[in-house]
């Protein structure tokens, strides 16, 4: 009977606030976690954050002080302008420009009049950058104007360019003087051309007549003297020609006139002109024409004449014995002319300077060979005008060959 009674007895439920209650335990655990997190945030994270903000503020302050110090020590004037166009900052250099005026609070247009044509609000809002040069007092300044929309200000950075402006003015005056000198030089060259060429033509012409008259007379020394007069007259004439032609080329004033040229006929004329100069040195000029028909090219006649004249003259000048050989031939589709000599040749070191104006392999008053150093430079300039090229082969003490490549011959 006792056992039956025990089995039917009801079990009392545990108390709600018992520690063994899972719900209560979870709630207490959550409260503890929240309390720990709050304490950690309150006494650890928050102080660290405040310290960081304070350090950041100190750093910004130091930066601002450094910037302000830099602005004050800058040798160039710096202005800060607000939206109303008034100066709210000006460094020491800016005050030096206006030593007897209070700058802060002044309207910038009263200090820098060019601001009358500028819209400060637009510059700031659109963050524009403007460059402007102006005369302030007795000095010229270049100003860079920058708008900073975030701060609602306009920064003006100045730089003294007085010396630069002075240099620019001097350069302009020098250019004007150079143009005047150029005009005087051109006038001088034109006048000298006439004054020198005219008497030389007479001298050379009458010398030819005298040589012909005295040819049958037994006074060979007179013929030699007259021949020397004639050749030196030609040399002087060619020197003037070189100077005038180089002046035209360097000034870009030479105007080419293309025409049909019988190349063999041109070279034959030049062979005759230089024969007396070659004869005086005991040299011969041989012209070899490998063509049977006339060779016609379309080039500028005067410059082509100058090209061959200078090359033949150089060959004679630098050759003491032997011959000058001119060869007209065809290489593939190109018409070519070789001017060869048996002279002193050209060193490999000088080949790169061969076409530089006024340069010669032997320089100074003690040099063996006379000349201006313009001949080959002129040849190169005239070849460029005629769209032709030049090749050089040379060996010291064996001679030199210049090859002119003129392109294809023209059929007419």
Secondary structure as GFF3:
##gff-version 3
##sequence-region A 1 412
A	DSSP	alpha_helix	2	8	.	.	.	ID=ss1
A	DSSP	alpha_helix	22	40	.	.	.	ID=ss2
A	DSSP	pi_helix	41	45	.	.	.	ID=ss3
A	DSSP	alpha_helix	46	73	.	.	.	ID=ss4
A	DSSP	beta_strand	78	82	.	.	.	ID=ss5
A	DSSP	beta_strand	87	90	.	.	.	ID=ss6
A	DSSP	alpha_helix	92	97	.	.	.	ID=ss7
A	DSSP	alpha_helix	108	111	.	.	.	ID=ss8
A	DSSP	three_ten_helix	113	117	.	.	.	ID=ss9
A	DSSP	alpha_helix	120	125	.	.	.	ID=ss10
A	DSSP	beta_strand	129	136	.	.	.	ID=ss11
A	DSSP	beta_strand	139	148	.	.	.	ID=ss12
A	DSSP	beta_strand	153	160	.	.	.	ID=ss13
A	DSSP	alpha_helix	162	214	.	.	.	ID=ss14
A	DSSP	alpha_helix	220	251	.	.	.	ID=ss15
A	DSSP	beta_strand	258	262	.	.	.	ID=ss16
A	DSSP	alpha_helix	263	280	.	.	.	ID=ss17
A	DSSP	beta_strand	284	289	.	.	.	ID=ss18
A	DSSP	beta_strand	296	300	.	.	.	ID=ss19
A	DSSP	alpha_helix	301	317	.	.	.	ID=ss20
A	DSSP	beta_strand	323	331	.	.	.	ID=ss21
A	DSSP	beta_strand	334	341	.	.	.	ID=ss22
A	DSSP	alpha_helix	348	351	.	.	.	ID=ss23
A	DSSP	alpha_helix	375	385	.	.	.	ID=ss24
A	DSSP	beta_strand	389	395	.	.	.	ID=ss25
A	DSSP	beta_strand	399	405	.	.	.	ID=ss26
###
